[in-house]
Every structure is written in C-alpha cells, then in structure tokens.
Amino acid sequence: MAAANGRAVIVSIDGTPIDDELRAKTVTFNGELVDVTTAGDDGWTTTLDETFNTMNVTIALDGVLKTSTLTDLAFAGTQFPAVITNGALETFTGTWQFQPGYNIGAPYNGERTFAGTLQSVGEVTKAAVV
C-alpha cells in the first residue's frame, strides 16, 4: 500500500464533507472476542475464530470550530448517517452518534477548537472506493 496524506480521510454527513473543520481523524475498529477458554487449555486463552461478541467503529475527530454542525449533533445526541472515505482505498458507511465528552477549547489568544468521538450505531459497511 502506498503512503497517503491524512487529508485523504474524509468524513461526510448527509453527503456533505465536513473536513473544512477537521485537523485529525483516527478510525478504530473495535471487537469483543468470544472467550471459550476451559481448564483443558493449560491456562492459555482460547477464542472463537472470526467471531466477535460485539463490534463497532469509532472515529476520533479534532479540529477548528468554524460552524455549529458537529456541536449541534453532539449536543442533541442524535444518530445520523455518515460516510468515512479512507483516501482511494475504502469507505465506511453507517449510522453514528457522538460519545459523551465532546470538548470545545477556547484559549484566550487562539482559535476555537473541538474534539469528540463518533461511535457506530448498528452495522458499518466497508466498500472499495469506486
């Protein structure tokens, strides 16, 4: 895989990219393994192959606060559709909701910033970029 610029990761809500506000985006895939360890496993953890109890995707966002779009979504606690495009590689499509802890920074002599984390609600579909 060729190296790529972080600006190639694009977050779109209702078909509108919100990247004019974002500085950093981190996509994390989370899964809870199914532990099937028994006394016969000699103390080594054993899990079911290719099976997770629960799965979700989280996206940590931070940037410069230019509009109220993300703040409004975080404050309302509503779920909304979004697409995350990972450069020319793939897209992640699903329903998302802000986790508690959306932060707004307002230093005396600096820009207004924000930081928050989106969590998937329901299934996320991964597809190749066409």
N, C-alpha and C positions, 0 to 999 in steps of 0.2 A: 504494500500500500504506500502510495506517495504521501509525503508530508503535505499538510494543508493549513491554511490560515484559520485562526479561531473565528474570524468574521464570517466564515462559510457556514457556521452553525446558525440557523435562522429559526426563530420562534414566530409562528403566525397564529393569530386568533381571528376566527371568522374570516379567514383568507387575507387578513391584513398583517404584514410583517410588523413586529413591534421592536425591531432591532435598532432603531434610531436612538433608543434609550439605553440599550444594554452594552455593558463593557465585558462581562464574563458570563459564561454559561457552562454548567457542568451537568452532564447527563449520567445518572447512576441507575443501574439495573439491580433490583433487589429481589431476592428469593429466599424463602424459608425452606430449608431442606427437611425431608421426611426421615427422621431418625428411627432406624429399625435395629439398633444395637441390642444384642442379647448377651447373656453370660458366656455363650459359646464363641463370642468374637474376641476373647482374650484381652478385653479392655480397649480394643480399637473401635472407634466409631464407625458404624456402617449406615449408609443412607441408600434410599431408593434411587436408582439411576434415572436421570432425565425427568425427575418428578419434584415439584415444589409444592408445599402446603399452600403458600400464598406467594403472589408475585406482584410487584409494582415497579414503576419507573418514577424517579424523582429528578427534577431539574432545578438546580440552584441557579438563581439569577441575581446579578447586581449590576447597577449602572447609575446613570444620571437621570434624575427625575425631571422629565420635560412635559409630560401630560399626566392626567389622573387615571388613565386606563387601568394600569396594574394596581394602583392604590384602591380604586373603586372595586375591582374584583376581589382583592384581598379583604377589604373591609366588609363587603357583602357576604363573603363566604360561599358564594355560588359556584356551581360547577359549570364548566364551559368547554366547548370543543377547541382543540388546538392541534397544530401540526408542527413538529420539530424536524427540520431538514438538516441532516448531517453532511453538509457540503454536497459533493456529487455522488455520495455513497448510498444514503438511505433516508427514509422518512419514518417518523414515529407518529402515528395518528391515534388520538383518543380523547377521552374526556378528562379534564384536570381540575384541581381545586388547590388553592393556596393552603399550605400548612400554617398553623398558628406561628407567629413570630415574624411577620413582615415588618421590616425596620426602615425608618426614614432617618437619614442623617442630615443635619443642617449646621455644619460648622460656621462660626461667625464670619470667617473670611474665605469661604469656599463654596463649592457647588452643592446643591441638594442631591443627595444620593439615596438609593434604596437597596434593600437586599431581601430576598424571600425565596421560598422553595415551593415549587409546584409538585403535587403528587398525583399520579394517575388514579382515576376512579373507574374501575372496570377494565376491560381488555384494551391493550395497546397493540395496534397493528404495525408491523415493521414491513416496509416495502422498499425495493430498489428505486432510486431516482430515475425517472424516465427522461 
